[in-house]
């Protein structure tokens, strides 16, 4: 389940960079592709935290 969630959160972040690779539109003073990449770093982290909260296995690894 965790691998599936990881793949589903990284595909939009990496796959869309080819489509939105333009310099002209600026968002918050950043080129759009840089803004998009930064947003996906935070969104992916948020999605993985949420997925971890809903994970039923609650397994802990021994160090």
ZAMARGU-4260 file (C-alpha; in steps of 0.2 Angstrom, whole numbers, plus 5000, padded with zeros to 4 digits):
<rodrens>
0) 5000/5000/5000 | 5014/5012/5004 | 5023/5009/4988 | 5007/5012/4978 | 5004/5029/4987
5) 5022/5034/4984 | 5021/5030/4966 | 5004/5040/4965 | 5012/5055/4973 | 5027/5056/4962
10) 5020/5053/4945 | 5011/5070/4944 | 5026/5079/4951 | 5038/5072/4939 | 5027/5068/4924
15) 5020/5086/4923 | 5037/5094/4922 | 5039/5090/4904 | 5022/5099/4900 | 5024/5114/4910
20) 5043/5118/4906 | 5041/5136/4902 | 5050/5152/4908 | 5038/5166/4904 | 5024/5163/4917
25) 5029/5169/4934 | 5021/5164/4951 | 5027/5173/4967 | 5042/5179/4957 | 5047/5162/4952
30) 5047/5153/4935 | 5031/5142/4934 | 5042/5126/4933 | 5051/5130/4949 | 5035/5135/4958
35) 5027/5119/4952 | 5042/5108/4959 | 5042/5117/4976 | 5023/5115/4978 | 5025/5096/4974
40) 5038/5094/4987 | 5027/5100/5000 | 5011/5092/4993 | 5020/5075/4992 | 5026/5076/5010
45) 5008/5081/5015 | 5001/5066/5006 | 5013/5054/5013 | 5010/5060/5031 | 4991/5058/5028
50) 4994/5041/5021 | 5005/5036/5036 | 4991/5042/5048 | 4978/5031/5039 | 4990/5016/5038
55) 4982/5002/5049 | 4998/4991/5050 | 5006/5002/5064 | 5022/4992/5062 | 5038/4998/5070
60) 5055/4993/5064 | 5068/4988/5076 | 5085/4998/5076
</rodrens>
